[in-house]
Amino acid sequence: MTTVFAESLQQSIETTRQNLSALEEFPESFKHGLWRPIEKERPAGHWVDGFWTGLLWLAWAHSGDADLKAGAERWNKKLAHLKTSRGTHDLGFIFYLSHVIAGRLTGHADWFDNAITAAYTLTQRYNPRGEYLQAWDDDGIRKWAGRSNIDLMMNLALLYWASEKTGDASLADIATQHARTSRLALVRGDGSTAHVADFNPDTGLLIRQEQYQGYSYDSCWSRGQAWALYGYATCYRYTAIPGFLTTAQALADYTQRHLPADLVPFWDYNSPHIPETYRDSSAASVTVCGLVELAAVDSQNAARWLELAERMLHSLCERYLIRDAQGASSILREGARSVPANLMEHGLIYGDYYFLEALTAFTRPDIHQRAFAVESNLSGMSE
Ligand code: GLY
């Protein structure tokens, strides 16, 4: 596998280099692997924008190519103004994979200031009655004020990281409380997840589980499952709270039991149309990174999780990697951005980013460690 991973890494860096020359906007989706903007013009600040900077930073860390570094710095600066934006719950994705990763890989701590401000901005979405972070925009409609989602789990790393940096425990407390609420509201007894939780924002009581990008309210959207797996493993890494580890193990176990033969998930583990429906290669990339994170904190089962992660990554390299890209292209094919919204068979910038993160974990653990290792854990917290 070592050769396949090394070749796939070189291809990913080459595609990222080509995209740096070709792209003028932050990329999100690539229909059939080829870049074309799906939305009308939009200002920087969409939830996906940190994945492009994350790709540039990791590609630079591997190659040492000065153009990639200059590109990463230039695109990072386009995101800086979002540090006070209340318009997205994804400040964790955006700032960890632009400013935190930049500071950690270059050693220039100046990048951290904006990321710390972004962490405080994210906490403004915390509803203390329901003890959850609100998803999507606060447009004054009660329905949205009461919504949270499983994807938010991936934004908690920014809060924990900022808590470490500042010594302000309130940031970590919000992350931990949100993770506890999500576990009750969104993680089912069989280790699967619902996508959306609908709370009464005034009382904080859970009303129901809902779907948005999955097949139905009681199905399991595969990318959401992957966000949850990675998110709970990260929460355990920072806090050592045992319930977060058992949750991540249950999520990984469910995932393993529902993977198809080539180990790249269909877009929803419970779609009744399997196998005549769409894959989501991005769900596979995120799952591999989640398994690597889980292996790092679950020594008893580490070999099991790493073996699965390695085989999934190998399948992505062999069957989903685009090797003959010309011009702007995604790295992977066959992502499902949203099947209910009829957006599938795309290359997706987050699938590409986590593919490179996964290859980094297997080929250059030193870079992976520099970018993501916890500096000091915040244990001492209790269940
Ligand atoms: N966080 C949105 C998605 O995964 O599509």
Residues whose N, C-alpha, C, O or C-beta is under 5 A from the ligand:
A	BS01	LIG	D151 R223 R337
